[in-house]
Amino acid sequence: MEEVILVDINDQEIGRMEKLEAHRKGLLHRALSVFIFNSKHELLLQQRALHKYHSAGLWTNTCCSHPRAGEQVIDAANRRLKEEMGMQATLTCAGHFIYKTDLEHGLIEHELDYVFFGKTNTEPILNTDEAAAFRWVSILELKREIQDAPHRFTYWFPIALNKFF
């Protein structure tokens, strides 16, 4: 059973809950999003696996997840980058934001999301349990794509993109 860390708006831990249950109840929990760039300043996008229980098949940042109990967020970001995309990079925390949205299947995403940046020219080795595909894209082209077809992207991705770019 995978748990998430429930937090208040100041990121103070207030408990833990099974991940799906937290998404059913829409409770605020700690999360992370990783953005990996190459030397051409292109962002590595991930298409979420088609069998994910929410946002399946949508394009998003390089990887995203939740830290485990007792795990530092930076350590979780490094772990998930390796687990999802089969790669490593030196990550830097750019800050965090809070968002809440209704998802499909009656789920609610409510996260305090830490954003990390890294740089590498390594091609990912996808974990197909997590990601269906990947591609590199410039921020300018990406913003045009999101404007033209927002339904192809996860809800949190444009929020983070606009906040940090």
Biotite code that builds the C-alpha atoms (Angstrom):
import biotite.structure as struc

atoms = struc.array([
    struc.Atom([0.000, 0.000, 0.000], chain_id="A", res_id=1, res_name="MET", atom_name="CA", element="C"),
    struc.Atom([1.482, 3.314, -1.063], chain_id="A", res_id=2, res_name="GLU", atom_name="CA", element="C"),
    struc.Atom([0.896, 6.212, 1.318], chain_id="A", res_id=3, res_name="GLU", atom_name="CA", element="C"),
    struc.Atom([1.148, 9.956, 0.865], chain_id="A", res_id=4, res_name="VAL", atom_name="CA", element="C"),
    struc.Atom([2.120, 12.522, 3.495], chain_id="A", res_id=5, res_name="ILE", atom_name="CA", element="C"),
    struc.Atom([-0.793, 14.780, 4.405], chain_id="A", res_id=6, res_name="LEU", atom_name="CA", element="C"),
    struc.Atom([0.263, 18.379, 5.063], chain_id="A", res_id=7, res_name="VAL", atom_name="CA", element="C"),
    struc.Atom([-1.211, 21.769, 5.893], chain_id="A", res_id=8, res_name="ASP", atom_name="CA", element="C"),
    struc.Atom([-0.668, 24.812, 3.637], chain_id="A", res_id=9, res_name="ILE", atom_name="CA", element="C"),
    struc.Atom([2.645, 25.480, 5.432], chain_id="A", res_id=10, res_name="ASN", atom_name="CA", element="C"),
    struc.Atom([3.878, 21.980, 4.554], chain_id="A", res_id=11, res_name="ASP", atom_name="CA", element="C"),
    struc.Atom([3.655, 20.749, 8.133], chain_id="A", res_id=12, res_name="GLN", atom_name="CA", element="C"),
    struc.Atom([2.944, 17.018, 8.241], chain_id="A", res_id=13, res_name="GLU", atom_name="CA", element="C"),
    struc.Atom([-0.469, 16.258, 9.730], chain_id="A", res_id=14, res_name="ILE", atom_name="CA", element="C"),
    struc.Atom([-0.724, 12.551, 8.937], chain_id="A", res_id=15, res_name="GLY", atom_name="CA", element="C"),
    struc.Atom([-0.490, 9.864, 6.289], chain_id="A", res_id=16, res_name="ARG", atom_name="CA", element="C"),
    struc.Atom([-3.056, 8.167, 4.102], chain_id="A", res_id=17, res_name="MET", atom_name="CA", element="C"),
    struc.Atom([-3.212, 5.539, 1.389], chain_id="A", res_id=18, res_name="GLU", atom_name="CA", element="C"),
    struc.Atom([-2.630, 7.368, -1.920], chain_id="A", res_id=19, res_name="LYS", atom_name="CA", element="C"),
    struc.Atom([-5.883, 6.483, -3.675], chain_id="A", res_id=20, res_name="LEU", atom_name="CA", element="C"),
    struc.Atom([-7.922, 7.336, -0.566], chain_id="A", res_id=21, res_name="GLU", atom_name="CA", element="C"),
    struc.Atom([-6.234, 10.758, -0.336], chain_id="A", res_id=22, res_name="ALA", atom_name="CA", element="C"),
    struc.Atom([-7.183, 11.336, -3.983], chain_id="A", res_id=23, res_name="HIS", atom_name="CA", element="C"),
    struc.Atom([-10.756, 10.244, -3.321], chain_id="A", res_id=24, res_name="ARG", atom_name="CA", element="C"),
    struc.Atom([-11.049, 12.682, -0.402], chain_id="A", res_id=25, res_name="LYS", atom_name="CA", element="C"),
    struc.Atom([-9.052, 15.501, -2.028], chain_id="A", res_id=26, res_name="GLY", atom_name="CA", element="C"),
    struc.Atom([-6.766, 15.961, 0.970], chain_id="A", res_id=27, res_name="LEU", atom_name="CA", element="C"),
    struc.Atom([-3.675, 18.150, 0.649], chain_id="A", res_id=28, res_name="LEU", atom_name="CA", element="C"),
    struc.Atom([-0.515, 16.068, 0.398], chain_id="A", res_id=29, res_name="HIS", atom_name="CA", element="C"),
    struc.Atom([3.156, 16.514, -0.431], chain_id="A", res_id=30, res_name="ARG", atom_name="CA", element="C"),
    struc.Atom([4.231, 15.865, -4.022], chain_id="A", res_id=31, res_name="ALA", atom_name="CA", element="C"),
    struc.Atom([7.099, 16.556, -6.402], chain_id="A", res_id=32, res_name="LEU", atom_name="CA", element="C"),
    struc.Atom([7.605, 17.366, -10.075], chain_id="A", res_id=33, res_name="SER", atom_name="CA", element="C"),
    struc.Atom([10.929, 17.021, -11.910], chain_id="A", res_id=34, res_name="VAL", atom_name="CA", element="C"),
    struc.Atom([11.847, 19.024, -15.022], chain_id="A", res_id=35, res_name="PHE", atom_name="CA", element="C"),
    struc.Atom([14.903, 17.788, -16.921], chain_id="A", res_id=36, res_name="ILE", atom_name="CA", element="C"),
    struc.Atom([16.508, 19.903, -19.659], chain_id="A", res_id=37, res_name="PHE", atom_name="CA", element="C"),
    struc.Atom([19.169, 19.070, -22.231], chain_id="A", res_id=38, res_name="ASN", atom_name="CA", element="C"),
    struc.Atom([21.970, 21.304, -23.507], chain_id="A", res_id=39, res_name="SER", atom_name="CA", element="C"),
    struc.Atom([19.618, 22.654, -26.224], chain_id="A", res_id=40, res_name="LYS", atom_name="CA", element="C"),
    struc.Atom([17.354, 23.953, -23.413], chain_id="A", res_id=41, res_name="HIS", atom_name="CA", element="C"),
    struc.Atom([14.663, 21.454, -24.369], chain_id="A", res_id=42, res_name="GLU", atom_name="CA", element="C"),
    struc.Atom([12.443, 19.966, -21.688], chain_id="A", res_id=43, res_name="LEU", atom_name="CA", element="C"),
    struc.Atom([12.035, 16.203, -21.403], chain_id="A", res_id=44, res_name="LEU", atom_name="CA", element="C"),
    struc.Atom([8.324, 15.343, -21.390], chain_id="A", res_id=45, res_name="LEU", atom_name="CA", element="C"),
    struc.Atom([6.766, 12.094, -20.268], chain_id="A", res_id=46, res_name="GLN", atom_name="CA", element="C"),
    struc.Atom([3.529, 10.647, -21.571], chain_id="A", res_id=47, res_name="GLN", atom_name="CA", element="C"),
    struc.Atom([1.906, 8.952, -18.593], chain_id="A", res_id=48, res_name="ARG", atom_name="CA", element="C"),
    struc.Atom([1.313, 5.223, -18.974], chain_id="A", res_id=49, res_name="ALA", atom_name="CA", element="C"),
    struc.Atom([-2.057, 4.351, -20.476], chain_id="A", res_id=50, res_name="LEU", atom_name="CA", element="C"),
    struc.Atom([-3.086, 2.233, -17.464], chain_id="A", res_id=51, res_name="HIS", atom_name="CA", element="C"),
    struc.Atom([-2.523, 4.933, -14.766], chain_id="A", res_id=52, res_name="LYS", atom_name="CA", element="C"),
    struc.Atom([-5.543, 5.431, -12.515], chain_id="A", res_id=53, res_name="TYR", atom_name="CA", element="C"),
    struc.Atom([-5.677, 9.135, -13.350], chain_id="A", res_id=54, res_name="HIS", atom_name="CA", element="C"),
    struc.Atom([-4.374, 11.349, -16.158], chain_id="A", res_id=55, res_name="SER", atom_name="CA", element="C"),
    struc.Atom([-3.498, 8.234, -18.189], chain_id="A", res_id=56, res_name="ALA", atom_name="CA", element="C"),
    struc.Atom([-1.888, 8.956, -21.554], chain_id="A", res_id=57, res_name="GLY", atom_name="CA", element="C"),
    struc.Atom([-1.479, 12.676, -20.873], chain_id="A", res_id=58, res_name="LEU", atom_name="CA", element="C"),
    struc.Atom([1.787, 14.526, -21.426], chain_id="A", res_id=59, res_name="TRP", atom_name="CA", element="C"),
    struc.Atom([3.511, 16.034, -18.412], chain_id="A", res_id=60, res_name="THR", atom_name="CA", element="C"),
    struc.Atom([6.867, 17.025, -16.930], chain_id="A", res_id=61, res_name="ASN", atom_name="CA", element="C"),
    struc.Atom([9.761, 14.557, -16.815], chain_id="A", res_id=62, res_name="THR", atom_name="CA", element="C"),
    struc.Atom([8.463, 12.766, -13.734], chain_id="A", res_id=63, res_name="CYS", atom_name="CA", element="C"),
    struc.Atom([6.252, 13.360, -10.740], chain_id="A", res_id=64, res_name="CYS", atom_name="CA", element="C"),
    struc.Atom([5.463, 11.488, -7.569], chain_id="A", res_id=65, res_name="SER", atom_name="CA", element="C"),
    struc.Atom([5.167, 11.649, -3.782], chain_id="A", res_id=66, res_name="HIS", atom_name="CA", element="C"),
    struc.Atom([7.870, 11.331, -1.122], chain_id="A", res_id=67, res_name="PRO", atom_name="CA", element="C"),
    struc.Atom([7.618, 8.444, 1.309], chain_id="A", res_id=68, res_name="ARG", atom_name="CA", element="C"),
    struc.Atom([7.342, 8.833, 5.064], chain_id="A", res_id=69, res_name="ALA", atom_name="CA", element="C"),
    struc.Atom([10.720, 9.907, 6.448], chain_id="A", res_id=70, res_name="GLY", atom_name="CA", element="C"),
    struc.Atom([12.120, 10.621, 2.973], chain_id="A", res_id=71, res_name="GLU", atom_name="CA", element="C"),
    struc.Atom([13.437, 14.056, 2.029], chain_id="A", res_id=72, res_name="GLN", atom_name="CA", element="C"),
    struc.Atom([11.669, 15.486, -1.028], chain_id="A", res_id=73, res_name="VAL", atom_name="CA", element="C"),
    struc.Atom([14.968, 15.828, -2.953], chain_id="A", res_id=74, res_name="ILE", atom_name="CA", element="C"),
    struc.Atom([15.735, 12.156, -2.267], chain_id="A", res_id=75, res_name="ASP", atom_name="CA", element="C"),
    struc.Atom([12.275, 11.172, -3.520], chain_id="A", res_id=76, res_name="ALA", atom_name="CA", element="C"),
    struc.Atom([12.809, 13.280, -6.660], chain_id="A", res_id=77, res_name="ALA", atom_name="CA", element="C"),
    struc.Atom([16.098, 11.503, -7.389], chain_id="A", res_id=78, res_name="ASN", atom_name="CA", element="C"),
    struc.Atom([14.567, 8.092, -6.656], chain_id="A", res_id=79, res_name="ARG", atom_name="CA", element="C"),
    struc.Atom([11.580, 8.661, -8.926], chain_id="A", res_id=80, res_name="ARG", atom_name="CA", element="C"),
    struc.Atom([13.683, 10.098, -11.764], chain_id="A", res_id=81, res_name="LEU", atom_name="CA", element="C"),
    struc.Atom([15.661, 6.853, -11.714], chain_id="A", res_id=82, res_name="LYS", atom_name="CA", element="C"),
    struc.Atom([12.594, 4.609, -11.278], chain_id="A", res_id=83, res_name="GLU", atom_name="CA", element="C"),
    struc.Atom([10.402, 6.276, -13.930], chain_id="A", res_id=84, res_name="GLU", atom_name="CA", element="C"),
    struc.Atom([12.908, 7.494, -16.511], chain_id="A", res_id=85, res_name="MET", atom_name="CA", element="C"),
    struc.Atom([16.027, 5.412, -15.798], chain_id="A", res_id=86, res_name="GLY", atom_name="CA", element="C"),
    struc.Atom([18.220, 8.482, -15.493], chain_id="A", res_id=87, res_name="MET", atom_name="CA", element="C"),
    struc.Atom([20.122, 10.646, -13.040], chain_id="A", res_id=88, res_name="GLN", atom_name="CA", element="C"),
    struc.Atom([20.812, 14.378, -12.891], chain_id="A", res_id=89, res_name="ALA", atom_name="CA", element="C"),
    struc.Atom([21.819, 16.906, -10.272], chain_id="A", res_id=90, res_name="THR", atom_name="CA", element="C"),
    struc.Atom([18.505, 18.368, -9.125], chain_id="A", res_id=91, res_name="LEU", atom_name="CA", element="C"),
    struc.Atom([17.827, 21.822, -7.708], chain_id="A", res_id=92, res_name="THR", atom_name="CA", element="C"),
    struc.Atom([14.596, 22.809, -5.943], chain_id="A", res_id=93, res_name="CYS", atom_name="CA", element="C"),
    struc.Atom([12.966, 25.821, -7.611], chain_id="A", res_id=94, res_name="ALA", atom_name="CA", element="C"),
    struc.Atom([10.143, 26.180, -5.091], chain_id="A", res_id=95, res_name="GLY", atom_name="CA", element="C"),
    struc.Atom([6.655, 24.801, -4.633], chain_id="A", res_id=96, res_name="HIS", atom_name="CA", element="C"),
    struc.Atom([3.009, 25.572, -5.327], chain_id="A", res_id=97, res_name="PHE", atom_name="CA", element="C"),
    struc.Atom([-0.394, 24.288, -4.214], chain_id="A", res_id=98, res_name="ILE", atom_name="CA", element="C"),
    struc.Atom([-3.156, 23.279, -6.579], chain_id="A", res_id=99, res_name="TYR", atom_name="CA", element="C"),
    struc.Atom([-6.482, 21.461, -6.386], chain_id="A", res_id=100, res_name="LYS", atom_name="CA", element="C"),
    struc.Atom([-8.532, 20.025, -9.229], chain_id="A", res_id=101, res_name="THR", atom_name="CA", element="C"),
    struc.Atom([-11.161, 17.417, -9.962], chain_id="A", res_id=102, res_name="ASP", atom_name="CA", element="C"),
    struc.Atom([-9.886, 14.471, -11.973], chain_id="A", res_id=103, res_name="LEU", atom_name="CA", element="C"),
    struc.Atom([-11.663, 11.652, -13.754], chain_id="A", res_id=104, res_name="GLU", atom_name="CA", element="C"),
    struc.Atom([-13.283, 8.768, -11.810], chain_id="A", res_id=105, res_name="HIS", atom_name="CA", element="C"),
    struc.Atom([-14.397, 11.092, -8.984], chain_id="A", res_id=106, res_name="GLY", atom_name="CA", element="C"),
    struc.Atom([-10.838, 11.746, -7.830], chain_id="A", res_id=107, res_name="LEU", atom_name="CA", element="C"),
    struc.Atom([-9.483, 15.066, -6.552], chain_id="A", res_id=108, res_name="ILE", atom_name="CA", element="C"),
    struc.Atom([-5.836, 16.059, -6.841], chain_id="A", res_id=109, res_name="GLU", atom_name="CA", element="C"),
    struc.Atom([-4.791, 18.445, -4.048], chain_id="A", res_id=110, res_name="HIS", atom_name="CA", element="C"),
    struc.Atom([-1.049, 18.787, -3.780], chain_id="A", res_id=111, res_name="GLU", atom_name="CA", element="C"),
    struc.Atom([1.715, 20.884, -2.336], chain_id="A", res_id=112, res_name="LEU", atom_name="CA", element="C"),
    struc.Atom([4.059, 20.246, -5.248], chain_id="A", res_id=113, res_name="ASP", atom_name="CA", element="C"),
    struc.Atom([7.837, 20.789, -5.030], chain_id="A", res_id=114, res_name="TYR", atom_name="CA", element="C"),
    struc.Atom([9.453, 21.554, -8.398], chain_id="A", res_id=115, res_name="VAL", atom_name="CA", element="C"),
    struc.Atom([12.989, 20.380, -9.222], chain_id="A", res_id=116, res_name="PHE", atom_name="CA", element="C"),
    struc.Atom([15.157, 21.226, -12.227], chain_id="A", res_id=117, res_name="PHE", atom_name="CA", element="C"),
    struc.Atom([18.035, 19.212, -13.638], chain_id="A", res_id=118, res_name="GLY", atom_name="CA", element="C"),
    struc.Atom([20.138, 18.996, -16.772], chain_id="A", res_id=119, res_name="LYS", atom_name="CA", element="C"),
    struc.Atom([21.386, 16.026, -18.779], chain_id="A", res_id=120, res_name="THR", atom_name="CA", element="C"),
    struc.Atom([21.787, 14.927, -22.376], chain_id="A", res_id=121, res_name="ASN", atom_name="CA", element="C"),
    struc.Atom([21.138, 11.305, -21.425], chain_id="A", res_id=122, res_name="THR", atom_name="CA", element="C"),
    struc.Atom([18.209, 9.665, -23.163], chain_id="A", res_id=123, res_name="GLU", atom_name="CA", element="C"),
    struc.Atom([15.715, 8.109, -20.744], chain_id="A", res_id=124, res_name="PRO", atom_name="CA", element="C"),
    struc.Atom([15.130, 4.395, -20.342], chain_id="A", res_id=125, res_name="ILE", atom_name="CA", element="C"),
    struc.Atom([11.396, 4.344, -19.688], chain_id="A", res_id=126, res_name="LEU", atom_name="CA", element="C"),
    struc.Atom([9.737, 2.281, -17.000], chain_id="A", res_id=127, res_name="ASN", atom_name="CA", element="C"),
    struc.Atom([6.633, 1.306, -18.978], chain_id="A", res_id=128, res_name="THR", atom_name="CA", element="C"),
    struc.Atom([4.642, 0.910, -15.757], chain_id="A", res_id=129, res_name="ASP", atom_name="CA", element="C"),
    struc.Atom([4.987, 4.694, -15.416], chain_id="A", res_id=130, res_name="GLU", atom_name="CA", element="C"),
    struc.Atom([5.517, 6.193, -18.878], chain_id="A", res_id=131, res_name="ALA", atom_name="CA", element="C"),
    struc.Atom([4.321, 5.301, -22.369], chain_id="A", res_id=132, res_name="ALA", atom_name="CA", element="C"),
    struc.Atom([6.617, 7.661, -24.301], chain_id="A", res_id=133, res_name="ALA", atom_name="CA", element="C"),
    struc.Atom([8.950, 10.640, -24.037], chain_id="A", res_id=134, res_name="PHE", atom_name="CA", element="C"),
    struc.Atom([10.039, 13.588, -26.144], chain_id="A", res_id=135, res_name="ARG", atom_name="CA", element="C"),
    struc.Atom([12.206, 16.703, -25.881], chain_id="A", res_id=136, res_name="TRP", atom_name="CA", element="C"),
    struc.Atom([10.562, 20.064, -26.625], chain_id="A", res_id=137, res_name="VAL", atom_name="CA", element="C"),
    struc.Atom([11.397, 23.764, -26.355], chain_id="A", res_id=138, res_name="SER", atom_name="CA", element="C"),
    struc.Atom([9.453, 25.805, -23.799], chain_id="A", res_id=139, res_name="ILE", atom_name="CA", element="C"),
    struc.Atom([8.149, 28.118, -26.541], chain_id="A", res_id=140, res_name="LEU", atom_name="CA", element="C"),
    struc.Atom([6.841, 25.214, -28.627], chain_id="A", res_id=141, res_name="GLU", atom_name="CA", element="C"),
    struc.Atom([5.415, 23.549, -25.522], chain_id="A", res_id=142, res_name="LEU", atom_name="CA", element="C"),
    struc.Atom([3.471, 26.664, -24.502], chain_id="A", res_id=143, res_name="LYS", atom_name="CA", element="C"),
    struc.Atom([1.970, 26.814, -28.014], chain_id="A", res_id=144, res_name="ARG", atom_name="CA", element="C"),
    struc.Atom([0.970, 23.157, -27.802], chain_id="A", res_id=145, res_name="GLU", atom_name="CA", element="C"),
    struc.Atom([-0.673, 23.642, -24.405], chain_id="A", res_id=146, res_name="ILE", atom_name="CA", element="C"),
    struc.Atom([-2.576, 26.665, -25.692], chain_id="A", res_id=147, res_name="GLN", atom_name="CA", element="C"),
    struc.Atom([-3.769, 24.751, -28.775], chain_id="A", res_id=148, res_name="ASP", atom_name="CA", element="C"),
    struc.Atom([-4.592, 21.435, -27.056], chain_id="A", res_id=149, res_name="ALA", atom_name="CA", element="C"),
    struc.Atom([-4.689, 21.732, -23.238], chain_id="A", res_id=150, res_name="PRO", atom_name="CA", element="C"),
    struc.Atom([-6.599, 18.430, -22.965], chain_id="A", res_id=151, res_name="HIS", atom_name="CA", element="C"),
    struc.Atom([-3.408, 16.559, -24.004], chain_id="A", res_id=152, res_name="ARG", atom_name="CA", element="C"),
    struc.Atom([-1.567, 17.622, -20.801], chain_id="A", res_id=153, res_name="PHE", atom_name="CA", element="C"),
    struc.Atom([-1.912, 16.934, -17.088], chain_id="A", res_id=154, res_name="THR", atom_name="CA", element="C"),
    struc.Atom([-3.648, 19.606, -15.041], chain_id="A", res_id=155, res_name="TYR", atom_name="CA", element="C"),
    struc.Atom([-0.641, 20.465, -12.867], chain_id="A", res_id=156, res_name="TRP", atom_name="CA", element="C"),
    struc.Atom([1.880, 20.721, -15.678], chain_id="A", res_id=157, res_name="PHE", atom_name="CA", element="C"),
    struc.Atom([0.772, 24.076, -17.203], chain_id="A", res_id=158, res_name="PRO", atom_name="CA", element="C"),
    struc.Atom([0.466, 25.541, -13.695], chain_id="A", res_id=159, res_name="ILE", atom_name="CA", element="C"),
    struc.Atom([4.074, 24.654, -12.883], chain_id="A", res_id=160, res_name="ALA", atom_name="CA", element="C"),
    struc.Atom([5.217, 25.750, -16.338], chain_id="A", res_id=161, res_name="LEU", atom_name="CA", element="C"),
    struc.Atom([3.589, 29.179, -15.979], chain_id="A", res_id=162, res_name="ASN", atom_name="CA", element="C"),
    struc.Atom([4.821, 29.635, -12.425], chain_id="A", res_id=163, res_name="LYS", atom_name="CA", element="C"),
    struc.Atom([8.470, 28.758, -13.124], chain_id="A", res_id=164, res_name="PHE", atom_name="CA", element="C"),
    struc.Atom([8.823, 29.849, -16.789], chain_id="A", res_id=165, res_name="PHE", atom_name="CA", element="C"),
])
